[in-house]
Amino acid sequence: MADLTYEVTFKGVASPTLRAAFAEHDLSTGSGLTLVRCAQPDLSDVLSRIEELGLELLDVRLIADQPGGSRLGEDPGAP
């Protein structure tokens, strides 16, 4: 089974202090948003931190492909 990766977006550009709270994850900022990329086992921890810090959660997206190259919801046999 493929390792699932998620992108979690919250409102605001992370300060150096806030970046430290998510240091073990890939983090990027731009256009007034911060995006944290994490593996599925870490997703609940990332969401908990966002809530504890009083940040506004905007989006959670699954970004990894399934084995065989098909994306979730796609029929691998479809043309």
Buried (B, 14 or more C-beta within 10 A) or exposed (E): EEEBBBBBBBEEEBEEEBBEBBEEBEBEBEEEBBBBBBEEEBBEEBBEBBEEEEBEEBEBEBEBBBEEEEEEEEEEEEE
